[in-house]
């Protein structure tokens, strides 16, 4: 897995960027442990993998 932009991950999840942001807001405590802050645009690989697992995003679509 590699790093991804939030917009790429939102597209892979099939939701709007705004909806994806709301999803991430709900998990802000967990994501901060990965170094992802609300204004972070590039999601690190470990965080991207965790997000895919949490929201059922197929890593092959990224």
C-alpha positions as CSV (number, residue, x, y, z in Angstrom):
1,X,0.0,0.0,0.0
2,X,1.2,3.6,-0.7
3,X,0.1,7.0,0.4
4,X,-3.1,8.4,-1.2
5,X,-4.9,11.8,-1.4
6,X,-8.1,12.1,0.4
7,X,-9.9,12.8,-2.9
8,X,-8.6,9.5,-4.3
9,X,-9.8,7.5,-1.4
10,X,-13.2,9.2,-1.5
11,X,-13.5,8.3,-5.2
12,X,-12.6,4.7,-4.4
13,X,-15.2,4.6,-1.6
14,X,-17.8,5.9,-4.0
15,X,-18.7,9.0,-1.9
16,X,-18.2,12.7,-2.1
17,X,-15.1,14.3,-0.7
18,X,-17.3,16.1,1.9
19,X,-18.8,12.8,3.1
20,X,-15.4,11.2,3.3
21,X,-14.2,14.1,5.4
22,X,-17.1,13.5,7.7
23,X,-16.2,9.9,8.0
24,X,-12.7,10.8,8.9
25,X,-13.9,13.4,11.5
26,X,-15.6,10.6,13.4
27,X,-12.3,8.7,13.6
28,X,-10.1,11.7,14.4
29,X,-8.6,10.2,17.6
30,X,-7.4,7.1,15.8
31,X,-6.2,9.0,12.7
32,X,-4.2,11.4,14.8
33,X,-2.1,8.4,16.0
34,X,-1.2,7.9,12.3
35,X,-0.3,11.5,12.0
36,X,-3.4,12.5,10.0
37,X,-4.8,15.8,11.0
38,X,-8.1,17.4,9.7
39,X,-6.2,19.5,7.1
40,X,-3.9,16.6,6.0
41,X,-4.4,16.0,2.2
42,X,-2.0,13.1,1.7
43,X,-2.9,10.0,3.8
44,X,0.2,8.0,4.8
45,X,0.3,4.3,3.8
46,X,-0.5,2.9,7.3
47,X,-3.4,5.2,7.8
48,X,-4.7,4.5,4.3
49,X,-4.7,0.8,5.0
50,X,-6.5,1.3,8.3
51,X,-9.1,3.5,6.6
52,X,-9.7,0.9,3.9
53,X,-10.3,-1.8,6.5
54,X,-12.7,0.5,8.5
55,X,-14.8,1.5,5.6
56,X,-14.6,-1.5,3.3
57,X,-12.7,0.3,0.6
58,X,-11.2,-2.1,-1.9
59,X,-7.5,-1.4,-2.0
60,X,-7.4,-2.6,-5.7
61,X,-9.6,0.4,-6.7
62,X,-7.0,2.9,-5.4
